[in-house]
Structure formats: structure tokens, C-alpha cells
Amino acid sequence: MSWVVAQLAGGIGDLPVEAVVTFAQSGAEILRIGPKTVEFPVSRLRPVTVVLRGSGLEFPFPGVYLVEMLCAGRFIDDARLYVIPKRGDFP
């Protein structure tokens, strides 16, 4: 099971949110989770905690991966994830 947890603010009304994990070096998509409809409060300053659950996340290579957040299909932010091989796991 794979989870992406994020705090978002600035949305208005109900918006679809999704997360995409990509291998930074090639841009290859590894996993897409969502979309999930998120209800944003009336105050645009109040953060909303978004929890997305997916499955099948595997990191085929060591390196930098990006966890990208999209809202209504538009990129809003990303975070880097560093995958470091354990001794003997990768050639």
C-alpha cells in the first residue's frame, strides 16, 4: 500500500486532487494516485489535509523521484524522494 499525505490551501469548493510519482532523470511515470475530490473550506487560508492511497509503488532504480501534486489536472507542487540502494540490492 502507498500513501501520499499533503496539506493544501488556497482552493475554492470541491476540486480533484491527484499525486504522480516520477523518476526525475527520465520523467517516467511510476505511479498515479487519484484523482480524489477534496472539499476546500470557505477560508482560503485554512489548510486541508489530503490523504491519497494507492498500490503498486516500486522503485526500479536508485535515484531521485518526484512526488508531484496536481489539482484539477494542473501541477501545484512537488517533493523530492531519494531512493538509495542497500548493499547488494542493485548492481
N, C-alpha and C positions, 0 to 999 in steps of 0.2 A: 504494500500500500504506500502511496506517495501523497504527501500533504504540502500545500503551499499556503502559508498564512501571511496576510498583509494587512496593514492599516491604511485605508484610503480616506481622503477628504476632498471636498470640492464638487462632488457630484450633485445632481438635481434629479429627484424622482427615482424610478426604477431603471437600472442600467445593467446590461450583460457584461460580466467580467470574466476573463479567462487568463490562464497562465501558459506560457510556452517556454520549454526548456530547449536551448540550442547549444550546439558545440561552437564556441566562439571562433575557432580557427577557420572552420568551413561554412558556418552559418546553417549547418544541417539541423533540422528539427528532430529532437529526440523524443519529446512528449508534449502533448497539448492536453490541458485540463480545462474543462468548461465548454461553453460558457454557462455561468450561473447568474441568475438575476439577483441583483443586490439592491435593496431599498436604502437610498440615502435619505438622511433626515432633512428637515426644513433648514436647519442651520448648516451652511456650507463649511463652517469651521469645525464642526463636530466629526471626529474620525469614526469610521465604520470598520470593524474587524471582519475581514473576508477569509473564509476557510474553504479551500478547494481541495477535493480529494480525487485522486486518480490511481491508476495502477500501471505496472509495466515499465517503470523507470529503471533503466540500466545505463551505465556509463561505459561505452565501448572502448574509450581511450582515456588515459590520464590527460589532464589539461584544464583549461578554463571553460566553464559552461556559463551561460547566461540564463537566468530565470526572468523572463520578460512578462510584465503585466500589461494586459490590453483591456480597454473599456470601450464598449460599443465598437470593437474592431480596430481601435486606434491605440498605438503604443503610448503608455503613460510613464513607465519606469522599468528599470531592471536592476538586478543584483548579480554580482559575480559569485560563482561557486567553483572552488578549486578542488579538483579530484587528483589526489596524489597516490601513486601506486604503492601497495605494500610490497615488501621484498618478495620476489618470486611470482607476483600476480601478473606482471606484464613483461614481455621480452625486453 
